[in-house]
Amino acid sequence: MMKQGRKWLFALSLAGSLSLASAAAQAAAIEKLQRFLESTQTMRADFSQQLVSRDARTRQQSSGVMMLSRPGKFRWQIDRPYQQLLVGDGERVWIHDPELRQVTVKRVGDAMGSTPAALLAGDRALEKRFILKEAGEADGLDWLEATPRAADSGFERVRIGFAGNDLRAMQLFDNFGQTTTLRFSHFERNPALAPALFRFTAPAGTDVIGE
């Protein structure tokens, strides 16, 4: 009877240890985000992007290059299947569609957080704008989930995935039931990036909409 009791105690102890180990592993995602924000001043990465509608149909696939210079500056360059450029200069966000010969301009306060680049390029105080929670492990990545505190952010929540200390993926769930999934590759932390990359001048003959 004593041996049986010891077996149960050992099993309970093992289960408790495994539970604590699992919780510790999951807790790493928020810590990784905080370390990422603390240690990353600039960033460059290639990305692939997929937009899936509420009915689970793929609506759009694209790829390009993204660059950040924190705080507040970013360059999000879509190369395929069509060209589009988003540039944040710290005060305004410029959205350039060469095919339409049109540029839309927004103040940073209105645009910040509505795009993945703007979200990552912000200051380190994400907790002021988002409620953060652990989202476990999936696809070999440690995930966290960020829910905007403001109701007019443009999306319901965003998931951020890390492999080690490197950013590897993001998922944005917008207010229309669409999901945008981003995968990052060729990740570079703190590369030298020319200041001109984060400035934008509308080409001649381009319509400028907004502020």
RAFENKA-V567558 format. One record per run of one state. SS is the DSSP state (~ for helix, > for strand, _ for the rest). FROM is the first residue (numbers start at 1). TO is the last residue. Records with the same first field share a line. If there is no record, write none. Layout:
SS=FROM-TO, FROM-TO
This chain:
_=1-1, 27-27, 40-41, 53-57, 70-72, 81-83, 90-91, 98-101, 112-115, 122-125, 139-140, 149-154, 164-165, 175-178, 190-194, 199-206, 211-211
~=2-26, 28-39, 108-111, 116-121, 126-129, 195-198
>=42-52, 58-69, 73-80, 84-89, 92-97, 102-107, 130-138, 141-148, 155-163, 166-174, 179-189, 207-210
